[in-house]
Amino acid sequence: MPTSQAQVSTASASRYLQQVCKHWSHKFAVEFTPEKGRIPFSDGRACNLEATPEVLKMQAEAPDPEALERLQRVVVEHIKRFAFREDLGDVQWTRTN
């Protein structure tokens, strides 16, 4: 299964993690704490999040490369929506599998 990871430098990593997890908890069986979260989307797609005081780390997994690219794009779009007060820059994903 293709996987990728990315990270965003921000002092608000925990807040964004919690906001995006709460957002999707209405549709999916999301699990999260202030430091870690997992969003199990449908069709074998998932996103794991980890917040440190300075960084939001994201790991995405999907059944195929096209679904992975879509998932990466959707996750970043949602996080940037919650981070509208700060410029998170261009988020670069790196394939890990």
Backbone hydrogen bonds, N-H to C=O, Kabsch-Sander energy under -0.5 kcal/mol:
donor,donor_aa,acceptor,acceptor_aa,energy
4,S,60,A,-2.2
5,Q,94,T,-2.1
6,A,58,M,-2.3
8,V,56,L,-2.3
10,T,8,V,-0.6
10,T,54,E,-2.2
13,A,10,T,-0.8
16,Y,12,S,-2.4
17,L,13,A,-2.5
18,Q,14,S,-2.5
19,Q,15,R,-2.3
20,V,16,Y,-2.6
21,C,17,L,-2.1
22,K,18,Q,-2.6
23,H,19,Q,-2.3
24,W,20,V,-1.7
25,S,21,C,-1.1
26,H,23,H,-0.6
27,K,24,W,-1.5
28,F,24,W,-2.2
30,V,28,F,-2.0
31,E,38,R,-2.1
33,T,36,K,-3.2
37,G,49,L,-2.3
38,R,31,E,-2.9
39,I,47,C,-2.8
41,F,39,I,-1.2
41,F,45,R,-0.7
45,R,42,S,-1.3
46,A,61,E,-2.2
47,C,39,I,-1.8
48,N,59,Q,-3.0
49,L,37,G,-3.0
50,E,57,K,-2.3
51,A,35,E,-2.9
52,T,55,V,-2.8
56,L,8,V,-2.7
57,K,50,E,-3.4
57,K,55,V,-0.6
58,M,6,A,-3.1
59,Q,48,N,-2.5
60,A,4,S,-2.4
61,E,46,A,-2.4
62,A,2,P,-2.0
68,L,64,D,-2.1
69,E,65,P,-2.2
70,R,66,E,-2.0
71,L,67,A,-2.5
72,Q,68,L,-2.7
73,R,69,E,-2.1
74,V,70,R,-2.5
75,V,71,L,-2.6
76,V,72,Q,-2.2
77,E,73,R,-2.4
78,H,74,V,-2.2
79,I,75,V,-2.4
80,K,76,V,-2.8
81,R,77,E,-1.6
82,F,78,H,-1.8
83,A,79,I,-1.5
84,F,81,R,-0.9
86,E,83,A,-2.4
88,L,86,E,-0.8
91,V,89,G,-0.7
92,Q,90,D,-0.5
93,W,91,V,-0.6
94,T,5,Q,-2.7
96,T,3,T,-2.5
97,N,3,T,-1.4
